[in-house]
Amino acid sequence: MRLRFATAILCCLCLGGALSACGGSSSSSSSSAADNGVSAKAPNDIVTSAAQAVKGVTSIHVAGSTTSDNSPVSLDLHLVAGKGGRGTLSFQGQSLQIVAIGQTVYINAPASFWSKFANAQAAALLHDKWLKAPAGGQFSPFASLTNVTDLFNQLLSQHGTLSKGSATTVDGQKTIGVVDTSKGGTLYVATTGKPYPVELVKGASKVVFDQVNQPVSLSAPANAISVPGQ
């Protein structure tokens, strides 16, 4: 069984650097919390501070949309550091549910998904059922999407030349923008509290990071079918 779906989503989010892949911010009311000093740093150091801050979270919500080859791509994931995550992904008109716990990934999708991204045999076997698979090999992109460390390493480590953008507020959170001048796009980083990444924007695309350290429950789906050959 060949699976190209998660790889395509991961590449769409990260190829050429996250700052060039995702996009659209808005201003709103400001926060009264004390400034964390990140806005005084150089652009590369702001991104480094954001990456370091994410390493300390217990959980985070990642949601948004972009396009790949004129096809919409979206994700809505609740991630738990050191454990895994759960949520939904969609690409090229196909969507699925995913749960990752430790070294195991569970995937639930309709027959049309399996026909397009795997084969007819998989479609017949797995239609609207949960697949259980090891979080490695062809399933490693799914594991990366639901792993806080892996996902943010890819989102924040690949970029071009950076410059400091404007201070603004995003959903009530004071932020400083970091602009990728060579590839386009902006990362907004919180300037109060921990310097968490708040939003990645470019054009009509946007990925938001919120619900930091909020409780998230993870449980293995019942009656999952183990991937053939495992």
C-alpha positions in Angstrom: 0.0 0.0 0.0 1.5 3.4 -1.0 0.3 6.5 0.8 1.1 9.9 -0.6 -1.5 12.0 1.2 0.3 13.0 4.4 3.6 13.6 2.5 1.8 16.0 0.2 0.3 17.9 3.1 3.6 18.1 5.0 5.4 19.3 1.8 2.7 21.9 1.2 3.2 23.3 4.7 7.0 23.1 4.8 8.4 23.1 1.3 10.6 26.2 0.8 10.1 27.1 4.4 7.0 27.6 6.4 7.2 31.3 6.2 6.6 31.0 2.4 3.9 28.4 2.6 1.1 29.6 4.7 -0.8 32.9 5.1 -3.5 36.2 6.3 -3.5 38.1 9.7 -5.8 40.5 11.3 -5.5 43.1 14.0 -7.7 43.2 17.1 -7.7 44.4 20.7 -4.4 44.5 22.5 -3.3 42.5 25.6 -2.3 44.2 28.8 0.3 41.6 29.8 4.0 42.6 30.2 6.2 42.7 27.1 8.4 39.6 26.8 11.2 41.5 25.0 11.1 39.3 21.9 10.3 42.2 19.6 13.7 43.8 20.4 15.5 40.8 19.0 16.9 40.3 15.5 14.5 38.4 13.1 16.3 35.1 13.2 16.5 35.3 17.0 12.7 35.9 17.2 12.1 32.7 15.2 14.6 30.8 17.4 12.8 32.1 20.5 9.5 30.9 19.1 10.9 27.5 18.4 12.3 27.2 21.9 9.0 28.3 23.5 7.2 25.6 21.6 9.5 23.0 23.0 8.1 23.7 26.4 4.4 23.3 25.6 2.3 20.3 26.9 -0.2 20.7 24.1 -1.1 23.0 21.2 -3.8 23.3 18.5 -2.7 23.8 14.9 -5.4 24.7 12.3 -5.6 26.4 9.0 -5.6 26.1 5.2 -3.5 26.7 2.1 -3.4 25.4 -1.5 -1.3 23.0 -3.5 -1.6 22.8 -7.2 -4.8 24.9 -7.0 -6.3 22.3 -4.6 -7.3 23.3 -1.0 -5.3 21.8 1.8 -6.5 22.0 5.4 -5.7 20.6 8.8 -7.1 20.8 12.3 -4.9 19.0 14.9 -4.7 18.9 18.6 -1.1 17.8 19.6 0.2 16.5 22.9 3.9 16.8 23.5 5.6 13.4 23.9 2.4 11.5 23.2 0.9 12.2 19.8 -2.2 14.0 18.5 -5.6 13.7 16.9 -7.6 15.7 14.3 -8.6 16.0 10.6 -6.7 16.5 7.4 -8.0 17.2 3.9 -6.3 17.4 0.5 -7.5 17.2 -3.1 -11.1 16.8 -2.0 -10.3 13.9 0.3 -10.4 14.0 4.1 -9.5 11.7 7.0 -9.4 11.5 10.7 -6.1 10.7 12.4 -5.0 9.6 15.9 -1.3 9.1 16.7 -0.3 7.6 20.1 3.3 6.8 20.7 4.6 4.7 17.9 1.2 3.9 16.4 -0.9 5.8 13.9 -4.7 5.3 13.4 -6.4 6.6 10.2 -10.1 6.6 9.3 -11.2 7.6 5.8 -13.8 6.8 3.1 -13.2 4.4 0.2 -12.6 7.3 -2.2 -9.6 8.3 -0.1 -8.0 4.8 -0.1 -8.7 4.4 -3.9 -6.9 7.7 -4.7 -4.0 7.5 -2.3 -3.6 3.7 -1.9 -5.4 1.0 -4.0 -8.7 -0.7 -4.6 -7.9 -3.5 -2.1 -7.3 -1.0 0.7 -10.5 0.8 -0.3 -12.6 -2.3 0.0 -11.0 -3.3 3.3 -10.8 0.1 5.1 -13.9 2.1 4.0 -15.0 4.1 7.1 -12.9 1.8 9.3 -9.8 2.6 11.4 -6.4 1.5 10.1 -3.8 0.8 12.7 -0.2 1.2 11.5 3.3 1.7 12.9 4.4 5.4 12.9 7.3 4.8 10.5 8.0 4.0 6.9 5.2 5.2 4.6 3.2 6.3 7.6 6.0 8.6 9.1 4.5 11.8 7.5 1.4 11.2 9.6 3.5 10.8 12.7 5.4 14.0 11.9 2.2 16.0 11.5 1.0 14.8 14.9 4.3 15.3 16.7 4.9 18.7 18.3 8.6 18.6 18.0 8.8 17.2 14.4 6.1 19.5 13.1 7.5 22.7 14.5 11.1 21.8 13.6 9.9 21.7 9.9 7.7 24.7 10.1 10.2 27.0 11.7 13.6 25.8 10.5 13.2 26.3 6.7 13.1 29.8 5.5 14.9 32.4 3.4 16.2 35.9 4.4 14.2 37.3 7.3 13.4 40.9 8.3 11.4 42.3 11.2 7.8 43.2 10.4 5.2 45.3 12.1 3.9 44.9 15.7 0.2 44.0 15.5 -2.4 42.0 17.4 -3.8 38.6 16.3 -7.0 37.5 18.0 -6.2 39.8 20.9 -2.6 38.6 21.2 0.1 41.2 20.8 2.6 39.9 18.2 5.6 40.9 16.1 5.8 39.9 12.5 8.9 38.2 11.0 8.8 38.4 7.2 10.6 36.1 4.8 11.8 38.6 2.2 13.1 36.1 -0.2 10.1 33.6 -0.3 7.3 35.7 1.1 5.0 35.1 4.1 5.0 36.2 7.7 5.3 34.5 11.0 3.6 36.3 13.9 5.2 35.6 17.4 3.6 36.6 20.7 5.3 39.6 22.4 3.6 39.0 25.8 3.9 35.8 27.9 5.9 33.1 26.2 7.0 34.0 22.7 4.8 31.3 21.1 4.2 31.3 17.3 0.7 32.6 16.9 0.1 32.5 13.1 1.8 31.9 9.8 0.3 33.9 6.9 0.7 34.4 3.2 -2.0 35.7 0.8 -5.3 33.9 1.5 -3.7 31.1 3.4 -3.3 30.9 7.1 -2.2 28.5 9.8 -3.0 29.4 13.4 -1.4 28.1 16.6 -3.5 28.4 19.8 -5.0 26.6 22.8 -1.6 26.2 24.2 -1.3 23.8 27.2 -5.0 23.1 27.2 -6.2 19.5 28.1 -6.3 17.1 25.2 -7.5 13.5 25.5 -6.0 10.8 23.3 -7.4 7.3 23.0 -6.9 4.5 20.6 -9.9 3.8 18.3 -11.6 0.5 19.0 -11.6 -2.4 16.4 -8.9 -0.9 14.3 -7.5 -3.0 11.5 -3.8 -3.6 11.5 -2.0 -2.6 8.3 -1.4 -5.7 6.1 2.0 -7.3 6.6 2.6 -5.8 10.0 
